[in-house]
Amino acid sequence: MVILLATLVAAGQEITQMVVDRTVRLTDLLLLFIYLEVVAMVHAYWQSGQLPVRMPLYIAVVALARYLILDIKAMDEWRMLAVAGAIVLLTLAVLIIRYGHSRYPYEEKAEDVPKTENDPH
């Protein structure tokens, strides 16, 4: 609950700052996407009681993209390549996790499966 409230406050502050500045930059939008992903992650946790590994990876990709956009003029070539490489690695990790989940889905526990009328158990 604390994470959700803090995220909503931070998003509100960011929106307020955009209104005061009367401008919306790409970095502002990416920051709002990060906040949205955190809210989605909290929602997913509340629904399932588990934290999907992909959610923090999505947040990391957007955060690295935002970092790259913000500091690209101050970065040397190697740092740019390192950040871009990290984005590619995180994206590959998401693809591998998604493939693994679709190829080898989790087995449902007996208490998670709804009972039918003809089921004697």
N, C-alpha and C positions, 0 to 999 in steps of 0.2 A: 504494500500500500504506500509505503514511504517513497519507493522508487517511482511509482506512478504519479504521486503528488508532486515530487520534485521535478519530474519531467514536464508535467503540465505547467508548473510555475515557470520553468526555464523557457518553454515554448511561448508562453504568454509574454515573458520579458522580451524575447526575440521579436515577436510580432509587434509589440509596443515600440521597440526601437526602430523597426522598419517604418511604422507609421510616423514616428517623430522625424526620421531622416527623409521621409517621403520618397524612398527608393527601395527597390528590391534587387539584391544582387544574387548571382548564382550561388555564392557561398552561403547566403541566407537560406535559400531553398534547400540546399544540401543539408544544412544543419536541421532544418525542419523535418527532412526525411529521416535523419538520425533519430530525432525525437519520436517520429511516427513509428519507426522500427522498435524503439524501446517500449512504447505503449503496446504495440502488437506482441512483443515478447512477453510482457506482463500478462496480457490477455491470454496468450497461449498457455502460460504457466498456470493461470487460474483455472482454465478449462480442463487441463490434463493432469496437473500436478507435477508435470515434468517440463524441463526446459529444452526445447529442440536445439541441437547443436548448430543448425544452420542459421538461426536468428543472430547470434553474436557475429557470425561470419559475414552476414549481410551488413550489419552495422559497421564492421571493420572495413569492408570494401568501400562503403560510402564515406567513412571517416578518412580513409587514405585518399580517395578521390578529392575530397574537400581540401585536405592538406596539400595535395599536389596543385590544385587550382590556386589556393591562397599564396603559396610560397614558391611558385614556379620561377619567378624572376630572381629569387635569391638562391636557388638551388644550382649546384653544379651538375654536370651531365651524369655522373655516377650515382648521385642521390636520386635524380629523376628516374634513372633506370632501376634503381633499387626499389623505389616506391611502386613504379609500374610493375616490376617483377613480383612484388608482394601482392599487388592486386590480382595479377594473373594466378599466382599460387592459391590465394584464397578462393578465387572463382573456380579453379580446378578442384579444390577441396569440396566446395559446395556441390559440384557436378558428381564427384565420386560418392559423396554421402547420399545424394538423391538417387543415383544409380543403385547403390547398395541397398537403399531402403526399398526401391521398387523391385529389385531382383531378389532380395532376401528380406521380405517383410517380417515385422515382429509377430510372434505367435500370440494369439489372444489367450488370456487366462480364462479359466472356466467361469470365474465369477463375472468377467466382463461380457461374456456371450449371453444374449437374452435367451430365456427359456421359451420353448414352444409348448403348446398344449399337449402334444403327443410325446414330449420328452419325459421319460420316467425319472430323470435325475433332477 
